[in-house]
Amino acid sequence: MADDALRNVSVVSADLVHKVGNALRDGRAPDALMLVNQLHAADIADLTEALPSELRDALVHALGRELDPEMLTELDDQVLDEVLEQIEPEVLASHLAELDTDDAAEVLEELDAVEQKRVLEALPPADRELVVEALSFPESSAGRMMQRNYVAVPEYWT
C-alpha cells in the first residue's frame, strides 16, 4: 500500500522545472540533461508537461534517441501530440519497438494516418505485425490491451 502511494508522488518540483527551463533557454542542454536523466520516465513526463511548449521542444531535441520511450506513455494526450511532432518517424519507431505492444499502439494512435504509416514501415517486421494487430481491436477492448508475447515451456516442466 505504501509503495502504491509512493508511485503517485512526483519528484518534479517548481525548482527543478525552473532549473531545467533555464538551462534549455540558455542553450545549456547538457546541464538540463544532467538533471533530467536522473528522473524516472513518469517524472520526465511530468517535467515535460510543466515546461512551456518551446522548452518542451528543446527538451525533446536534447534527449534525442536517449528519450525514455516509457515517458511517452505517461504524457497527457495534448502534450504527447506536441512531443510526437518533434520526433522523426524512424526514431519514434525505435522507441515504440521498446514498448509493450498495447503502449506502442496507444502512442501510434495519436498520429495521423500518413505518420502512422511512416512509423509502422520503420518498425521491425515482428513488432509491426503485433502493433497492427493491436490497432485492429477497438480502443479500450481486451484485445487492444492484452499482451501477445508469451512463454512456452515443455510439458514436463509442469
Number of C-alpha atoms within 10 A of each C-alpha: 5 6 7 8 8 9 9 10 9 14 14 18 12 11 9 15 21 14 15 25 25 16 19 22 15 9 13 14 19 13 14 22 18 11 15 21 14 10 16 15 20 21 20 25 22 20 25 27 19 18 16 11 14 12 18 21 20 17 25 18 16 18 17 14 15 13 20 19 20 20 17 26 18 17 22 13 13 10 16 20 15 15 20 19 12 15 18 14 20 15 16 23 23 16 20 26 18 14 18 19 26 20 22 26 24 21 22 23 14 15 16 9 11 9 17 18 13 15 21 22 14 17 21 12 11 9 19 21 14 18 25 14 15 25 20 11 13 11 14 10 10 11 16 21 19 12 14 14 9 6 4 6 8 6 6 5 5 5
